[in-house]
Amino acid sequence: MKVFVNDILEKLSEAGHEPKRFIIKKIKTVNENIHAVIVDIDDQKTEQLVAISVLQDKSKYKIIKNIQ
């Protein structure tokens, strides 16, 4: 799965919990590994740094809207 800046992702959650949606704000390199800075759509102030390999795991995240 390819991810781009401004893509909207949905974090798949366990049963009983509402899934959270995130938008990718930036792509960064940390220790020669590529990471994405994601922000919760409902809380634009909190940023999370997540490895691209985690975002590509289809059991954890899925792309809702692909903006190119």
C-alpha positions in Angstrom: 0.0 0.0 0.0 1.4 3.4 -1.0 1.0 6.3 1.4 1.2 10.0 0.6 1.1 13.3 2.5 -2.6 14.3 3.0 -3.9 10.7 2.8 -6.6 10.0 5.3 -6.1 6.7 7.3 -8.4 4.8 9.5 -6.8 2.9 12.4 -8.6 -0.4 12.7 -9.6 -1.0 16.3 -10.8 -3.9 18.4 -14.4 -4.7 18.8 -16.5 -2.2 20.7 -14.2 0.8 19.9 -14.9 3.4 17.3 -12.1 3.6 14.7 -9.9 6.7 14.6 -9.1 8.7 11.5 -5.7 10.3 10.9 -4.2 12.5 8.2 -0.6 12.2 7.1 1.1 15.6 7.6 4.8 14.9 6.8 7.2 12.2 5.8 10.4 12.1 7.8 13.6 10.0 8.0 14.6 8.8 11.4 17.8 6.7 11.7 17.6 6.0 8.0 14.0 4.7 8.3 11.0 6.4 6.8 8.3 7.5 9.1 5.1 9.5 8.8 3.8 12.2 11.1 0.1 11.6 11.5 -2.5 13.8 13.2 -5.9 12.8 14.5 -8.6 14.5 12.4 -10.6 15.3 15.6 -7.5 16.6 17.5 -5.2 18.6 15.1 -2.8 19.5 18.0 -1.4 16.0 18.7 1.1 14.5 16.3 2.3 10.9 16.2 5.4 9.6 14.5 4.7 6.2 12.9 6.9 4.0 10.8 5.7 3.6 7.2 5.9 -0.2 7.7 3.3 0.1 10.4 1.0 2.1 8.2 1.3 -0.4 5.5 0.1 -3.2 7.8 -3.5 -3.8 6.5 -4.5 -5.3 9.9 -3.8 -2.0 11.6 -4.5 0.8 9.2 -6.4 1.3 5.9 -6.5 4.3 3.5 -9.9 5.9 3.5 -9.1 8.7 1.0 -6.1 8.9 -1.2 -5.3 12.6 -2.1 -2.8 13.0 -4.9 
